Every structure is written in C-alpha cells, then in structure tokens.
Amino acid sequence: MFIEVLKSKIHRITVTEANLNYIGSITLDEDLMDAADIVEYEKVQILNINNGERIETYVIKGARGSGVVCLNGPAARRVQFGDVIIVCAYCTMTPEEARSHEPTLVFPDTATNSLS
C-alpha cells in the first residue's frame, strides 16, 4: 500500500502577479523551487491564506532571484496581487517510509519572497 504525504512546502509567499491570459500553472522563482525541491511541471497545491481557496496546478520556472510568484490561467481568478499563499508538493511512499520521512519546509521573507 502507498500513501500520499507532504514532500515539501513553501510557507507564506506573496503573489506578485496573476495572469488570466496564460494557459495555466504557477510561475515560481527558481531559487524557491530549488529550496523546496520542486521541479518544473511538478503538480502542487496552492493554499490561499487570504480567502481559503485551494488550487491544484503545476509549476513553471520563473527568473532566478526575481521573487516571482504568478498564478496563471484559471488560477488567476482565485488569487489577487498581494495575497499570501502556501505551496505544497506531495509524494507517494509506503507507510513504513513515511514514518521516517521529513518534508522540506521553506520559510521565505513574505515581503520579498527571498530566502535571505
């Protein structure tokens, strides 16, 4: 049997853009992706702290060091510029593996979305 567990989380980042006319996804600063061990096109869950919305989408790379957090396509209707969100990525493993698993937790500066 396999279960789904939290692989990594970027906790409390600020939305810098919402682009309704893009085909979909969330654009994330590549530094944030690396820190959270999230790869391009990986499925993630977006939790909007401001309004309680929960969205599933996939990640595309944004410019490294830019702090970009942009919800694209239909997800742009669920967030606004300045909203604070949490990005969660999950993985599948056995219950035995899960007992010793430690997710990667990233806590960027909410004002700049930077790691320093």
N, C-alpha and C positions, 0 to 999 in steps of 0.2 A: 504494500500500500504506500502511496505517496501523499504528502500534504503540501499545501502552499504556505510559505512563510515569508516574512519580510526579509528581503535581501539587503536593501539599502533605503535610506530616507534623506532627503534634503529638507530640513525643517525651517519653515518660516522664511521664504524668499519673496521678494516683492515683484509683482507683474510689471514689466516695463513697457509692454505693448500687447495689443490684441488686434489681430489681422484677420478680419472676417473673409477677405477675398483670397486667402491662401487655401490650398487643398486639404489641410488638416495637420495636426500634430502640436507639439510644444517645442519651441526653439530654446535651447539652454546653452549658456556659456560653457564652452568645452572644459574649462577649469572645474566647474561644478560637476560636470559629467564624470570627469576623471576622479574627483574626490569621492564621489558616491559610487564609483564602479558601475556606471550606467553607460551602455554602448548605444551608438546611433541605431535607430529603428527599434530599440527595445520598448516593449509595452510598459507603460507606467500608469499609475492612478494619481490624479490631481485632486487635492482636498482644499477647497477654498474656505479659509478661515472667516472671511468677511460675510459669506452668505450660506455656508453649509453645503454648497454644491460638491458633488463627487463626479469626476470625469475620467474615463479611460481613453488613452491615446498613445501615441508613440513619440519618441524623442528624435529631433534632428539637431545637428551641431550648430551652435552659434559661435560667433567670433570669440576666441580665447581672450580672457581678461576684460571682456566687454560688460559683464554683468547682465547680459540679455536674458530675459525670461518672457517669451512671447507665446501666447496661446493663439493658434491658427485655426482657420476654418470654423466649423460649428462651435468648437470650444470657446471661441471668442465671444459668443453670446452668453457664456456662463461666468465670465470674469470681466473686471474692469481694470484699467490702468490704476496701479497703486494697491490693488488687492494683495493680501498676503496669503500665500499658498504653501502647501506641503506636497512634495513629490515623492511617491513611494514606488519602489520596484520590488517585485516578488520573485521567488524561485521555488522550484519543486524539489522536495527531498523526502527521504524516509523519516518516520518519527524518530528513529534512532539518531540519524544525522542532525535532526532539528534540535535535539536535546543539548547538543554542544555548539550549535550554530550561534554566532554573534553577528547581527546585522551591522552594516556600516552606517553610521549616523553622522550627518554633516550639518553644522550649525553656522551658516554664513552670516555676515553682517546684513541685517534686514534693510538698512538704508542704501547699501551699495551692491548687495548680492556678492560681495567679495569674500574671500576666505581668510584675509588677514585682518 
